[in-house]
Amino acid sequence: MRQASLMPLVDPAWLDVLRAEAAKPDRTKKQIGDELGVSRTAISLLCSGTYSAGMNKVQAKIAHKVMALYGQQVWCPHVRDAIAPGTCESHRNAPMAKSDPVKLKQWLACQSCPQNPKNQKKPEAANAV
């Protein structure tokens, strides 16, 4: 019986940016891991394509950091792709769409996005007197 060939999955854009950063001669995986808040081993496994844990969790944790630090783009969790910072800002600041369901879903996602400045925690004044 002939085995069906599977279509290879395309790596997300943030992973390509991470690999390009790790391939630079003056960069180490340890430095990159420290900047992103993950271990050197995780960076090594991600770059080699052998990361066995769920990609959704690691994507949620570091994709936006990778694109901001190394790709000069913003990772949009709603469209699951990298977009220009200006595009992110225009989606975020657009008025609520009432007649287009696709734009409404985008607007709702932007309102609860962790990258939205409105949703980022502000440092509280320590022991203000």
C-alpha positions in Angstrom: 0.0 0.0 0.0 1.3 3.4 -0.9 1.7 5.9 1.9 0.1 9.3 1.2 2.5 12.2 1.1 1.7 15.0 3.5 2.0 18.6 2.6 4.8 20.2 4.6 3.6 23.0 7.0 4.8 26.4 6.4 6.7 28.0 9.3 5.2 31.2 10.7 7.0 34.5 9.7 8.2 35.1 13.3 10.1 31.8 13.2 11.9 32.8 10.0 12.9 36.1 11.7 14.1 34.2 14.8 16.2 31.8 12.6 17.7 34.8 10.7 18.7 36.5 14.0 20.2 33.3 15.4 22.2 32.8 12.1 24.0 36.2 12.6 27.7 35.6 13.4 27.8 37.9 16.4 24.7 36.5 18.1 24.3 33.5 20.4 21.2 31.6 21.1 21.8 32.3 24.8 21.7 36.1 24.1 18.5 35.7 22.1 16.9 33.5 24.8 17.7 36.0 27.5 16.2 38.8 25.4 13.0 36.8 24.8 12.7 35.3 28.3 13.1 31.7 27.2 16.0 29.2 27.5 18.8 28.7 25.1 17.6 25.2 24.5 14.2 26.4 23.4 15.7 28.8 20.9 17.9 26.0 19.6 15.0 23.6 19.2 12.8 26.3 17.5 15.6 27.2 15.0 16.2 23.5 14.2 12.5 22.7 13.8 12.5 20.1 16.5 10.6 21.9 19.2 8.2 19.2 20.5 6.0 21.2 22.8 2.9 23.0 21.6 3.8 25.8 19.2 0.7 27.8 20.2 2.1 28.4 23.7 5.5 29.5 22.6 4.0 31.6 19.8 1.8 33.4 22.3 4.8 34.0 24.5 7.5 35.2 22.1 6.2 35.8 18.6 5.3 39.5 19.3 8.7 40.0 21.0 10.6 38.4 18.0 8.8 40.6 15.5 9.2 43.8 17.5 12.9 43.2 18.4 14.2 41.6 15.2 11.6 42.1 12.5 10.5 45.7 12.9 7.0 44.4 12.7 4.2 43.5 15.0 2.9 40.0 15.5 -0.9 40.1 15.2 -2.4 37.1 17.2 -5.8 37.6 15.4 -4.5 37.2 11.8 -1.6 35.0 13.0 0.9 36.9 10.9 3.3 39.8 11.1 1.9 43.2 10.2 3.4 46.7 10.0 3.1 48.8 13.2 1.1 51.4 11.3 -1.4 48.7 10.2 -1.7 47.5 13.8 -2.3 51.1 15.0 -4.9 51.8 12.4 -6.8 48.6 13.2 -6.6 49.4 16.9 -7.8 53.0 16.6 -10.5 52.4 14.0 -14.1 52.9 15.0 -16.1 49.8 15.7 -17.4 48.3 12.4 -21.1 47.6 12.5 -21.8 46.3 9.1 -18.8 44.2 8.2 -18.4 41.1 10.4 -14.7 40.6 9.4 -13.8 44.1 10.5 -15.9 43.7 13.6 -13.9 40.6 14.6 -10.7 42.4 13.9 -11.8 45.4 16.0 -12.9 43.1 18.9 -9.6 41.2 18.8 -7.6 44.5 18.9 -9.5 45.7 21.9 -8.4 42.7 24.0 -5.0 42.3 22.4 -2.1 42.2 24.8 -0.1 44.5 22.5 -2.7 47.2 22.7 -1.3 50.0 24.9 -4.6 50.3 26.7 -4.2 46.7 27.9 -0.6 46.9 29.1 -0.1 47.1 32.8 1.3 50.4 33.9 3.9 50.4 36.6 2.4 51.5 39.9 4.1 54.1 41.9 6.1 52.3 44.6 5.1 53.4 48.0 3.8 56.8 47.0 3.4 59.1 50.0 
